[in-house]
Structures are given as C-alpha cells and as structure tokens.
Amino acid sequence: AQSNPEVSKSAIKIEMLFPGGKSKALILSYDDGSKHDKQLVQLMNKYHLVGTFHLNSNQLGTNNYYDYLNKDEIKDLFKGHEVSVHTANHANLPDINRIDVIYEILEDRKELERLVQYPVRGMAYPFGNTNDPVIDAVKGLGIEYARTVGDTYNFKIPNDFLRWQPTIHQFAKAYWEPNQPEKDAQELIQFYKVIDDFKQTKELAILYIWGHSWEMGVDKKKWDETEKFFTLLSNNKSIHYSTQIDLVDYINAYRNLKFSVNKNYVYNSSSINLFIKINNQIIEIKGGTTAVAF
C-alpha cells in the first residue's frame, strides 16, 4: 500500500531563518546608561553592530554611583540602536510590592519614550532578578521581552520572552574579582570558545551577550578586549545583526504564520518579510502575502 502523500507532509520539518535567510543572530545588550556608553556606541557603529541599551530614567543626569548619561543625549546617541526599560530607579523588583513594580516599569517606559519618541517595549531586570509575581505584574505593561542575567552558554530561542536568559556575559566572568589573572585568562578562553562555537554551528542560533559599559570604564585593556570580540563577530554574512525588539517582532511574526492543512500554502499576516526553510529550500514570505510552500 502506498503512503498518503498528504499525511507525509505533516511530518516535514519547517524551520525559521532570520532576515535575509540567515541562520544566526546576534544581540548585544548593555545596562544602566553610564556615560561610557558613548565609547561603546562609537565602537559598535565602527563595526556596524547594533545594541540594545537598558536605561534607568531617574538616574540619567546624576552621578550618585556611576557617571550617567544626560537625558538630552539619549535620542541622538542611541539612534539606530534600541533603548529599553531597566526600571526608573534600578529597583530590585522581587523586594518591592506589585504597585511599585508597575510604577518602576511604567515610569521608566514613559520617560524613555518621551526621550526617544518611539514605543519602548523591552526590558532588562535590575540585577537580573525576577520571580513569578514580578513577571505577572510585567504582563500588560507593554513589555514584550525581559532579560535576566542567568547565562545559558547556549544559543537557543527562549519560549518565554519574559524569562529571557542570555548566552553569556561579556568576557564571561573575567574581571569579576580583582587581581585574579589566571581566573581571568580561563574565563576569556571560555568566552571566545562560545563565540567560536556560535560561528561554527550549523543550527539556528542566537548569540546573546550582555554587560555594562562601566565595566570597561577607563581601562584600555578591557576596551581593547571589547574591540577584539566585536571584530570577531562583525561583517559575517551568516549573522543577522539586530536590536532585541526587532528580533522579538520577527520571531513572533514567524510563530504567527498560517499554514494550510496540506502545507501547500502559507500566509504571513505581519508586515515583516519572513524566511523559512523547508526540505533545505529557503522560502521568503513577504509581509501580508500568501506563498506557495511546496
């Protein structure tokens, strides 16, 4: 007896690809809004990289712990990059009540939107700390992703964007403790191994690196290290360079594709041009159109 060709189609693997049909994506994510972001953005722009910057709006223009950016610098400095919520006052959200969690997020979001003049839809949890009540409070506040600091050392796309764990901290855990040169050297080996694994993998992969520009501060060695890994990741035809929110929009649009029962047709209801791979064939589905999948 012959197998039913329509039934066999249901087992065919359909894979998402990133814009341009690329199999890899890079997210660079930095917190707090230190004035050292100026040097970091300059370096990103030099290598045509894109960053997502999580800012505390009530800290801007102050020097109470770090030397923060001024509010009138934000729009121009981060042009071409993403500005995102980090709470108004860098509050440890699990330690405060629900109303204050909501206040911290909405006040930050509102002020950042006033500064950049676009909807601010992402977030990084201060200190990376969150829990179920915090995440429950976040829902409904216009926040579409939120990052922790729990490094995974892998390149997987999270199922829950409000519990987004990054791949690795910049330089791994090098320089976390003073005067530990041997430990620093080992951590840097680990960091560059993760980058190499990302570049070599044949799987769909997101490399998500996070950190703070104030960690480099005025240390030329650390800035040289930053430029080194930017160089390694830049100008790679297989990597899609993206802000985090743009990648979230893309993945959500892919997850919302409408396939016919027999997989012959696929409808893209979003305005984003999407790329998928079926039977090793790359198909582009333009926004608002129906494409033939087979």
N, C-alpha and C positions, 0 to 999 in steps of 0.2 A: 504494500500500500504506500502511496506517495504521501509525504508530509504536506500539510496545508501551508502554502507559502505565506498566507496572511497571518497565520498563527506564529510562524517562524519569525516574522518581522518584530513581534512583540519582545523578542529576546535580544534584538540588536542594540548594541551599546551606543548611546548618544552622549557625546562629550561636549562640555563647554570649552571654548577657547576664548582668550582675551581679545580685545580690539586688534584688528589687523590680522587675526588668525594666529596670534602668538600664544605660546604655551606657558609663559612665565609673566609674573607681575611683581613689581617692587613697590613697597610702601616704606617711606621714611617719615618717622613720627617723633616730634620733639615737643617737650612740655615746658610750661611756666612763663615764657615770654621775657627771658633775660635779654639784655642788650647785646649779648654775644650772638643772638640770633642773626644780627646784621652780617656778621662774618660768615655764619653758616649759610644764610640765604645766598650771599655772594658766591660762595663755593658751589652750592647747588646749581645756581644759574650758569656758572662757568662750565659745568659738566652736563648741562641740560637735564638735570634731575628735578623732581617735583617733591615737595614736602607738605606734610600736614602738621600744623602748629597749634597746640592746645594752650589757650591763654587764660589767665586769671584776671578778669577785667578790673577788679578792685585793687589789684597790685600794680597795675600799669601806672607809670609815672612816679613810683615810690622807690625807696632804697632801704626798706625796712629789714631786708635779709639779703636779697640779691639786688643788683642794679637792673631795674626793669625798664623795658621799652616805654616810651611815652605814647599816649593814645593817638596823637596826631601822626605818628609814624606807621601805624599798623596797616592802613589801606595800601599805601604805596609799597612798603617793604614786602608784603606778602602777596603782591599781585602775581598771578599765575600759580600760586600755591593755595592751600586751604587753611582757613582759620577755623578753629573748633573749640568747644567748651572744655574747661578744666575746673569749673566752678568759680564763683565770684571771688572767694577768699581762700581757695585751696583747702577746703574743709575735708576732714576725714569722715566721709559720708556715713559709714556704719555707726559712728558715735553720736550722730545727731538725729533729731526726730524727723518724721516724714515731711512735715510742713517746711522745716529748714532745708531738707534735701531739695524739695521742689523750689524753694526760694533761691538756693545757691545755683541751681542749674538754670532756671528761667532768667534770673537777674544777669547772669553771665551771658547767656544766649542773647538776651535783649540788647545789652550794651555792645557786645561784639557785632551784632547785626547793624547797630547804628554806625559803628566804625567802618565796617567793610561794605555795607549796603548790599548784602545778599543774605538769603536764609542760611543760618548756621545750624547744621543738622547732625554733627558728630560730637564725640566727647572722649576724653580720657579720664578715668577715675583718679582723683588725687591719691598719691601713694600707691596707686594700683588697687586700692581696697574697695571691695563691694560685697554685697550679700543679697539674698533673695528679697528682703524688704526694700533695699535700695533700688534694685532692678525693677521691682514692682512700681515704685514711685517714678522711676525714669520713664516708664511706658506712658505714652500720652503727652509727653512734653516736647514732641517734635524731634527727639533724639533717635537717630536711625542706626547708630553703632556706638559702642563704648568699649574702650580698651583697658585691660588690666596690665600688670607687669609680670605675669607668670609666664616666663619664657618656655616655649614648647620644643625648640630646636627642630621643628618640622615646618613644612610648607603647606599645610592643609588649610582649606577654606572652612571657617567655623560655621556650624549650623545655626548658632545663635549669635547674631551680631552684637548683642548687648553683653556678651561674655567673651569678647574677642581677646584671645591671648596671643601676644606677638611671638615671632620666631626667636628673636634674641636681642639682648641689649647691645648697643654699640660697644665694640671691643669685648663682648661677653662680660665677665666680671673683673676684667683687668682694671687696675687703679682703684678698686673699691676700698682697699685697705692701703694705708701709706707704707712705703718702704718694704714692699714685698715684690722685688724684681723677678724672682723665679716664678712666683704665682702669676704675676702679670704676663710673663712670657708664655706660660702654659695656656692662660685664658685667651691670649691673642692667637695662638695656634688653633684653638678651638673655634674662635670667631672666623678666621679665614678658611677653616675647613668647612664650616657651614656655608659660607659664600661659594666656595668651590663646588660643594655638593649641589647647591642650587643651580649653578651654571651648567653642571653636568647632567642633571636629572632629565629624564625623558617624560616624566609625569607632569600633569598640570600642577603648577606650583606658585605660591605667593611667598616671597621673602619679605618679612615684616621686621624692620629694625627700628628700635626706639631709643630715646635717650634725652639728654638736655645739653644745650649749648654751653651752659655754665660749667659743665663738667670739663670742657676743654679750657674755659676761662682764658688765661693769658699764657697757657702752656704750649709753646710752639711744637713740642714733640707730639702732643695729642692732636693738634690741628693737622700736622703732617700725617698722622695716622688716619685721620678723617679723610684727608685728600687721597690717601692711598686706597682706601676701600671705595671711595667714590669713583676713582679711576677704574678700579676692577669691575665695577658694576655699570659704568656708563657706556653709551654707544654700542649696545648689544642688540642686534636685530631680533633676537628671540624674546626680549624683555619689553613688556609694556610698562611705561613709567606713568604713575597715576597718583592723584590725591586719593585719600581713603574713601571719601564720599562718592567720588566718581566711580570707583571700583564697586562700592556697595550698590549704586544705581545700576551698574552693568549686570552684576550677579543677580539682583532682584528681577531685572528685565528678562534674563535668561530663565530664571526659575518660573517666570510667568508665561513662557511660551505655550502656545496652544497647538497640540498635535492632533491630527485626525486619527481615528481608531487604527487605520491601517498604516499609519506613519508616512503616508504619501505626501501629506501637506503639513506645513507648519505656519502658524500665524504669529507675528510679532506685534503685540498691541502697544508696545512702547515707541518712543521716538528715537531710540538708540539702535544703531546698526549692530547686529549681533553676529557672532561667528560660532558655528558648531562643527563638530567632526562626526561623521557617520561613515562607518566602513572605510576609515582612513581618507575619506574625501572631505575637504573643507568647504563648507557652505556659508555664504553670507546671507543673512536675512535682514533686509533693510527695515528701518522703523516704519510701522504702520502697514506692512505688506504681508502677503501670503507667499511662501516659497515652496517649490517642489523639493521634497526631501529625498525622494528616490526617483 
